[in-house]
Amino acid sequence: MLDLEWSDQEKENTENDEQGSETDNRENYRIELSGRSTVEIGRSTAVDGCTAEIGRSAVEAEAEVLDDEKRYVNHEEMEGRASNIPVEGRASRSPAWLDDYVDEEDPYYSKDMLKEVKLVGIVPVPVTMMTTVVKKERAIANQKMGLKAVSSAIISLSLLLLITSTAEAQSNGVFDVTKYGGKEDITEALNNAWKDACASTNPSKVLIPSGTYSLRQVTLAGPCKAAIELQVDGILKAPVDPDQFSGGHWVDFSHVDQFTLSGSGTFDGQGNVGWSKSTCSKDKNCEGFPMNIRFDFVTNGLVRDITTRDSKNFHVNVLGCKNLTFQHFTVSAPAESINTDGIHIGRSTGIYIIDTNIGTGDDCISVGDGTEELHVTGVTCGPGHGISVGSLGRYPDEKPVSGIFVKNCTISNTANGVRIKSWPDLYGGDASNMHFEDIVMNNVQNPVVVDQEYCPWNQCSLKAPSKVKISDVSFKNIRGTSATPVVVKLACSSGIPCDKVELADINLAYSGSEGPAKSQCSNVKPVISGIMSASGC
């Protein structure tokens, strides 16, 4: 809400005008903005620490004058003109579009006057807000010029709104949350910075500088008008109590195209309290705690150099995304953390996980139904449960999984290595074109697994076989050490046997007391080539 209040001097000048005074009072406008300090409108205007030297003509130039009696603001023209205002520094002359307002008959619209107008620190943001136009009719006489003219002072507050709302917060397309009032708790500041950046028609960046901040549950949603980046250089801490969340997430990026999440910062879920309360180890229908980060329907995205730590649930959930890359990404949680998958992907296409380090208490990477064209390269996994496709077949109407490529990865001290798993006696599905190649195992239990009798904590029945069809699978150049004697176990469905499975150059050593390394295969006839250090299949 904007209130106009005239100063005592202005009131006096107005009375003098009405009596035919020749006083020039163009510098006496005073506007009070709700929640902001009083500002003077004239040649020097200060708003919230941002100074703009604005002659009265510059303000009036924002309004389109139709006639002496009716005036309005043309938003389309303003939107175009605002983009020409300098962002930084001091302009030596007025913007070119002010020349359209030259009127040598009017002292305030003369060419000389317009050339003196200087604009400092004004941000070129499209004008979309409602503009308040305050009109005050008064007589202006200029004795030096020998003119008697009646002029209307039209003050468009749109220019001031641009200064007050974004000039300090935005610089060169960077929206710094600390300039939006973000100090200890940055939730509102982040929301407001994101909204402004998302509305920009030019590529923009929201910045969270170095420091430690509290952040409550937040959804940062698109669509945005241009590419947008969130650079996190600080440490963000989630509320400790899981009951303070709803909807299953802490930070959610939703329906954004051309999105980048970058920086050296950390999303700290503070999950140790949640792990102690979790019942997921006993109840398959347990109430899930919030995930650190969700990516919902993000397209053409990049996540790089970010760390997620101690999530209460999955660290990252990817749903409905296309062309999303994780690079130099870090997941960190202790081995005893419950249900803390590193990156879970479902119903997404074109996901790339590159040169990433994942250590957690569950699957480093888990692949849900509907995943297509997943490329995992250069990932270090451990502790955790390995890299897993599935579990599949738990829910009705699951979408096929196809095009899974895991290469050049190192897996250490995990409960499993590379694994495909499906539930028995439940629902159907299809998983095909899955390839695991050039994988190093270090002291890994169950290095190579197809498990179609996946039934954690005895939460299912083994009376009927899995209804998920698995085909076109290869394990090539898998080498290193196993913590268990069974280094390869392919336990396929007796109802729908696995098809087109290849084992090539499997060189896994076991040095424990339970005998030599061995392999076990059921309901599958794999094609074996090259080195096979474990006999049995």
SVG drawing of the C-alpha trace seen along z (x, -y; Angstrom):
<svg xmlns="http://www.w3.org/2000/svg" viewBox="-10 -37 53 112">
<polyline fill="none" stroke="black" stroke-width="0.4" points="0.0,0.0 1.5,-3.3 0.5,-6.6 1.3,-10.1 2.0,-12.7 3.0,-16.2 5.6,-18.0 4.7,-21.2 6.9,-23.0 5.0,-21.4 1.7,-22.4 2.9,-25.9 4.2,-25.8 0.9,-24.5 -1.0,-27.3 1.4,-29.7 0.8,-28.1 -2.9,-28.5 -2.3,-32.2 -0.3,-32.6 3.1,-32.3 6.1,-31.8 7.8,-29.4 9.5,-26.3 8.9,-23.4 9.8,-20.4 12.1,-19.0 9.5,-18.9 7.7,-15.7 7.7,-13.3 6.4,-9.7 6.0,-7.3 6.1,-3.7 4.6,-1.2 7.5,0.5 10.1,-1.7 11.7,-5.0 10.4,-8.3 12.0,-9.3 12.2,-12.6 11.4,-12.7 13.6,-15.2 17.0,-15.4 18.4,-13.1 16.2,-10.2 17.3,-7.6 15.4,-4.4 16.6,-1.7 20.2,-2.6 19.9,-2.6 20.4,-6.1 19.0,-7.3 19.5,-10.9 16.2,-11.5 14.9,-14.7 11.2,-15.1 11.1,-14.8 12.5,-11.2 9.7,-10.2 7.1,-11.8 8.5,-10.1 7.3,-6.8 3.7,-7.9 2.1,-8.3 0.3,-11.7 -2.9,-11.7 -4.2,-15.1 -4.3,-17.6 -7.2,-15.9 -6.7,-12.2 -3.4,-10.4 -2.4,-6.8 0.6,-4.5 1.2,-2.4 2.6,0.9 3.8,2.2 5.8,-0.9 7.2,-0.9 8.3,2.7 10.3,1.9 11.8,-1.3 12.8,0.2 15.2,2.5 17.2,-0.5 17.9,-1.9 21.5,-1.5 22.1,1.2 25.2,-0.3 27.2,-3.5 25.9,-6.9 24.6,-7.7 26.0,-10.9 22.7,-11.6 19.2,-10.4 18.1,-7.2 17.4,-7.7 13.7,-7.0 13.3,-10.2 13.9,-12.2 10.3,-11.3 9.1,-13.5 11.0,-16.7 8.8,-19.7 10.5,-23.1 7.3,-24.8 7.5,-23.1 10.5,-23.8 10.5,-20.3 10.5,-18.6 13.0,-20.8 15.9,-19.1 18.4,-20.7 16.5,-19.5 16.2,-15.9 19.9,-15.8 20.6,-16.6 18.6,-13.6 20.9,-10.9 19.9,-7.4 22.0,-5.4 21.5,-1.8 18.2,-1.1 17.6,2.5 16.2,3.4 13.3,5.6 10.1,5.8 7.3,3.7 4.5,6.1 3.2,4.6 0.3,2.2 1.6,-1.3 0.2,-4.0 0.0,-7.4 -0.4,-10.4 -1.6,-13.5 -1.4,-16.9 -2.6,-19.9 -0.7,-23.1 0.6,-26.2 4.2,-26.6 5.7,-29.9 9.3,-30.2 10.3,-33.9 13.7,-33.4 12.2,-31.9 9.4,-34.3 6.9,-31.5 3.5,-31.1 2.5,-27.5 0.1,-25.1 1.7,-21.7 0.6,-18.5 2.9,-16.6 2.4,-13.0 4.6,-10.7 4.8,-7.1 5.8,-4.9 6.8,-2.0 10.4,-3.3 10.6,-3.6 9.2,-0.1 11.9,1.2 14.5,-0.4 13.1,0.5 12.3,4.2 15.3,5.4 18.1,2.9 20.0,4.0 19.1,7.7 19.9,8.1 23.1,7.3 24.0,8.5 21.4,11.2 22.5,12.5 19.8,12.6 21.6,12.8 19.4,14.1 21.2,12.1 20.0,9.0 16.4,10.2 16.8,10.2 18.2,13.8 20.3,14.1 19.9,17.2 16.7,18.5 16.7,17.9 13.4,19.6 11.4,16.5 14.5,14.8 15.1,17.8 11.5,18.0 11.4,14.3 14.8,14.4 13.7,17.4 10.4,15.7 12.3,12.6 14.9,14.7 12.3,17.0 10.4,14.0 13.5,12.7 13.5,12.9 17.3,13.2 19.3,16.1 19.5,15.6 21.3,16.9 20.1,17.2 23.0,17.0 23.3,18.4 26.8,17.2 29.1,19.0 27.8,19.3 25.5,21.5 21.7,21.1 18.5,22.6 16.1,23.6 12.6,24.8 10.6,26.9 10.6,25.2 9.4,25.8 11.2,23.8 8.9,24.2 8.8,23.1 8.2,22.7 10.7,19.8 11.0,17.4 14.7,18.2 17.5,20.4 18.0,20.3 20.7,21.4 20.8,21.8 24.4,21.5 24.7,22.8 28.0,22.0 26.7,22.1 25.6,24.9 21.8,25.3 20.4,27.1 17.0,28.7 14.7,28.7 15.7,31.6 12.1,32.8 10.6,34.9 7.2,33.8 7.8,30.3 7.6,31.6 4.7,32.6 4.8,34.0 7.9,36.1 10.6,33.5 12.8,30.8 13.8,29.0 11.9,29.6 12.7,28.3 9.7,28.7 8.8,28.1 11.9,26.1 13.6,26.1 17.3,25.2 18.1,25.5 21.5,25.6 22.2,26.4 25.8,25.6 28.3,24.4 30.4,25.8 27.6,25.9 25.9,28.6 22.3,29.7 22.4,31.0 19.2,33.0 20.2,33.5 18.7,37.0 20.1,38.9 16.9,38.2 14.8,39.4 16.7,42.7 16.0,43.6 12.3,43.1 12.1,44.9 10.0,48.1 10.9,48.9 13.1,51.8 10.0,53.5 7.0,52.1 6.9,52.0 4.1,49.4 6.0,47.2 5.5,43.5 8.4,42.0 10.5,39.2 11.4,36.2 14.0,36.6 16.7,33.9 16.2,33.0 13.5,33.8 13.7,33.1 10.2,33.3 9.7,32.8 13.0,30.9 14.3,30.8 17.8,30.0 19.3,29.7 22.7,29.9 23.6,30.6 27.3,30.1 29.7,29.9 26.9,30.0 26.9,32.2 23.8,33.8 24.4,35.0 22.5,37.0 19.1,37.1 16.2,38.4 15.1,40.5 16.4,40.7 19.0,38.0 17.8,37.3 14.6,38.4 14.3,37.9 10.8,38.2 9.6,37.3 12.8,35.6 14.5,35.5 18.1,34.8 19.4,34.2 23.0,34.6 24.7,35.0 28.4,34.3 31.0,34.1 28.0,34.7 28.6,36.0 26.2,38.0 27.3,38.5 25.6,40.5 26.8,43.3 26.3,46.9 23.7,47.3 21.4,44.6 18.1,46.3 16.5,46.0 18.8,43.3 19.3,44.1 21.8,41.8 20.0,41.0 16.7,42.7 15.5,42.3 12.0,43.1 10.0,42.5 12.7,40.4 14.7,40.3 18.3,39.3 19.8,39.2 23.6,39.0 25.5,39.5 29.2,38.7 32.2,38.6 30.2,38.7 31.0,40.0 28.2,41.7 28.4,43.1 25.2,43.9 23.1,46.5 21.2,47.9 21.6,48.1 24.1,45.7 21.9,45.5 18.5,47.1 16.5,47.3 12.7,47.3 10.2,48.2 9.9,46.1 13.6,45.2 15.1,45.1 18.6,44.1 20.4,43.9 24.2,43.5 26.3,44.0 30.0,43.4 32.9,42.8 30.9,43.3 32.5,44.2 30.0,46.1 30.5,47.1 29.4,47.6 25.9,48.6 24.0,51.3 25.6,50.9 24.1,49.8 20.6,51.4 18.0,51.7 14.7,52.0 13.2,53.1 10.6,53.8 7.2,55.5 6.0,54.1 3.3,51.9 0.7,52.3 1.1,50.7 4.8,50.2 6.5,48.8 9.3,50.7 13.0,50.1 15.3,49.9 18.7,48.6 20.7,48.8 24.5,48.3 26.9,48.5 30.6,48.2 34.0,47.4 32.7,47.4 34.3,48.4 32.3,50.1 33.8,50.6 32.7,52.2 29.1,52.5 26.3,55.0 26.0,55.6 27.8,54.6 25.7,54.3 22.2,55.7 18.9,56.2 16.0,57.0 12.3,57.7 9.6,58.8 8.0,62.2 4.3,62.9 3.1,59.4 3.0,57.4 4.4,57.7 7.0,55.5 9.8,55.5 13.5,54.7 15.8,54.9 18.9,53.5 21.0,53.3 24.7,53.3 27.4,53.2 31.0,52.9 34.5,52.1 33.5,52.3 36.0,52.6 34.9,54.3 36.7,53.8 35.6,56.2 32.0,56.2 29.4,58.7 27.4,60.2 29.3,58.4 27.0,59.5 23.4,60.2 20.1,60.8 17.6,61.4 14.0,62.1 13.1,63.3 13.8,59.9 11.8,59.9 13.4,57.6 12.5,58.3 10.2,61.1 7.6,58.6 6.3,60.7 5.4,64.2 7.7,66.6 4.8,68.9 4.7,67.5 7.6,66.3 8.3,62.8 6.3,61.6 8.9,59.2 10.6,60.1 14.4,59.5 16.3,59.7 19.3,58.4 21.7,58.1 25.5,58.1 28.2,58.1 31.6,57.4 35.1,56.9 34.0,57.1 37.1,57.4 38.4,57.0 37.6,58.7 34.5,60.2 33.6,60.4 31.5,63.5 32.2,66.7 29.3,66.4 30.6,63.7 28.0,64.1 24.3,65.0 21.7,65.0 18.4,66.0 15.8,65.5 12.1,66.1 10.9,69.6 7.7,68.2 9.5,65.9 13.2,67.0 15.8,64.4 16.8,64.1 19.9,63.0 22.3,62.7 26.0,62.4 28.9,62.9 32.3,61.8 35.7,61.5 34.5,61.9 37.6,61.9 36.6,61.6 38.7,63.2 37.5,64.4 40.1,65.1 37.9,66.0 37.5,69.3 34.4,70.5 36.2,72.0 37.0,70.7 34.9,68.2 31.8,69.6 28.8,68.6 25.2,69.6 22.6,69.5 18.9,70.5 16.3,70.1 18.9,68.6 21.4,69.9 24.0,67.1 26.5,66.8 30.0,66.9 33.2,65.6 36.7,64.6 37.8,65.0 35.4,66.6 37.1,66.9 34.1,68.4 32.7,71.7 29.2,72.9 27.0,71.2"/>
</svg>
